[in-house]
Amino acid sequence: MQLMLLLAVAAMSIADCSQAWSALAPNYQRAAELSAILTNPDVIGSFGMTDPIDRIEYVRPDMYRVTAGRCYIEVVIVDRLGRQGIVGARQFEVRPSKKVCP
């Protein structure tokens, strides 16, 4: 009887773990966000070929400032809605603002 109870508890524990999200470690998540920013066609198109990106600054969670020359754009990382119950790394989109040239 005790063996059956132990097996039932173990099975419930395993089933409960399968619902957890498997997020990337923070340093890998940040690298994924930076890579997505640098390869986003709207970000690249904002500056064109004459003004290469000089700097990407982390402003706050899910927000970066991308600078090229004297101009910059704000980039927001937005969660992409996925299917419930799917595990894996965070799914997100890059949303750049309009270019500002002070």
C-alpha positions, 0 to 999 in steps of 0.5 A: 500500500505504501509503495502504491502511495509513493508511486502515485505521489511521484507520478503527480510530481512528474506531471506537475513539473511538465507544466513549468516554463523552461526560460533561458538563463538571464544572460542568454535571454539578454543575448537573444534580445540583442541579436533580435534587435540587431537583425530586425529589418525595421531597426536596421532600416531606421538608420540606413547604410550611412549610419551604422549602429554605435551602441545599444543601451539597456534602459529597463526590462524589455526596453533598449535605446539603439544609437547611431551617430546623433540619432536613436530609437527606443526598442521595446521587447513584447511577448508574443502570445503562444499556445498554452502549455508549450514550454521553452524559451520566451517568445517575443517581438521587437518593436522599434519607435520612430527615430529621434535626432536631437 
